Amino acid sequence: MKIRAKLSLIIIILIAAFTAGCTDTSLQTAEESFITITDDTGIKVTIQKYPQRIISLAPSETEIFCALNTGDAGISLVGRNDYDDYPEEILSVPSVGGPQTLSIESIVSKDPNLIIATTVSDKTTIEQLRNLGYPVLIFKLNTFEDVYRNIETLGNALGLEKAAEDLVFGMKADVFEIQGMLIENENPKVMYVVSASPLYVAGNNTLQNDMIILAGGENIFSDLDGYFVTSEEAIINREPDVIILPSGHGSMDVDFKGQFLSKTELNCVSAVKNNRVYTVDANVVSRPGPRITQGLELFYRCINGETQ
């Protein structure tokens, strides 16, 4: 009887251990099917590991996604922003609207398992999408460090960590190389004009402020944060040596340089008198994505008088 009792006890223990093992494995498998990421707004976003149908609501996010998704990962971009135009092949991807004209119906019809956006994306639409159960990652993209973090976070979300690591490494190497180039004059005073009418400029904590500093210049508006409207008087008082303007915004081609130079009261400014007013590709210098190092090179050329 004692032997039979011992055998019964052993059998019960083995069954309990086997059952517990099955339950733990099941829970573990379920947990491992998802990943939780805290985005730049502080929201914890739980997404499928790994998502395969992506919608991008910003041109910068589209460029980052395409730079990472170069292999056979089986990940597809199923929706994009109206203003996405690079790389060229994404023009064949259906648009879900512009920054402030996003279509909930169009997004839902694409059945995405991850939506990527930025802090300038329409907040109401983002909230509606999250209420419908769609995971949305929002990124802040004011500086080079923000862009590096964005790339690494998206790489983690997509299971493309190595591609993200390599991309960031290459970008930082490009920045290091540009910083090592000779500077014509020590800390020339630079201004980046976002638009000429009204006079909208870039201050501290902006992508262009980073470009000015990394290219060896000094932003005349670095004491003010973000983008803001300024005056002709403020520009005259701060006396920029170099003025840089974009070629336009998105697909809009605007003669910002012509508009700026038509303000005759600015003819006394050093940059204007010395013909140091330059135009650069707006998409390259204003989209916080993989091409920002190309934008930095454009700024370097302008600051050192190597372009027209």
NORMOMO-V735029 format. One record per backbone hydrogen bond with DSSP energy under -1.0 kcal/mol. NH is the residue of the N-H (numbers start at 1). CO is the residue of the C=O. Records with the same first field share a line. If there is no record, write none. Layout:
NH: CO, CO
This chain:
5: 1
6: 2
7: 3
8: 4
9: 5
10: 6
11: 7
12: 8
13: 9
14: 10
15: 11
16: 12
17: 13
18: 14
19: 15
20: 16
21: 17
22: 18
23: 19
24: 20
25: 21
26: 22
27: 23
28: 24
29: 25
30: 26
31: 27
32: 28
34: 31
35: 47
37: 45
39: 43
40: 138
42: 39
45: 37
47: 35
49: 33
54: 76
55: 114
56: 79
57: 116
62: 58
63: 59
64: 60
65: 61
66: 62
67: 63
68: 64
69: 65
70: 68
76: 52
78: 54
80: 94
82: 97
84: 81
90: 87
91: 88
92: 89
93: 90
96: 80
103: 96
107: 103
108: 104
109: 105
110: 107
111: 108
113: 53
114: 53
115: 135
116: 55
117: 137
119: 139
121: 118
122: 99
126: 122
127: 123
128: 124
129: 125
130: 126
131: 127
132: 128
133: 130
134: 129
137: 115
139: 117
147: 143
148: 144
149: 145
150: 146
151: 147
152: 148
153: 149
154: 150
155: 151
156: 152
157: 153
158: 154
160: 155
164: 160
165: 161
166: 162
167: 163
168: 164
169: 165
170: 166
171: 167
172: 168
173: 169
174: 170
175: 171
176: 172
177: 173
178: 174
179: 175
180: 176
181: 178
190: 218
191: 242
193: 244
194: 200
195: 200
200: 195, 198
201: 228
202: 192
203: 226
204: 224
210: 206
211: 207
212: 208
213: 209
214: 210
215: 211
216: 213
217: 212
218: 188
220: 190
222: 219
224: 221
226: 204
228: 201
230: 199
235: 231
236: 232
237: 233
238: 234
239: 235
241: 189
242: 189
243: 276
244: 191
245: 278
247: 280
249: 252
252: 249
254: 247
256: 254
259: 255
260: 256
261: 257
262: 258
263: 260
264: 262
266: 263
267: 264
269: 266
271: 240
273: 269
274: 270
275: 272
276: 271
278: 243
280: 245
285: 281
286: 282
287: 283
289: 287
292: 289
295: 291
296: 292
297: 293
298: 294
299: 295
300: 296
301: 297
302: 298
303: 299
304: 300
305: 302
306: 301
